[in-house]
Amino acid sequence: MKFTHYFLFTRERPDRKDIRMEWIEQAFHFPLKEDIQADGRIRRWAKIEENQKFLRLVLLEDGITVHNAFFDRSFKPED
């Protein structure tokens, strides 16, 4: 995995500081769902058992660079 400057910057926000790197790795390697956006970026979701939330990971088109990671309150597993 690689990371964009945007990801590294937003990771310092109070609402993102609690997202563990192991959770990001889980969403990266073992997504519950994957979707490709119109701009070619890749979205992956993983359920984080510790807090019963869904983490959304946004990758660049290369599939290895993490651009964003956040808890997605609107995600439903059947989507």
Buried (B, 14 or more C-beta within 10 A) or exposed (E): EEBBEEBEEBBEEEEBEEBEEEBBBBBBEEBBBEEEEEEEBBBBBBBBEEEEBBBBBBBBEEEEBBBBBBBBEEBEEEE
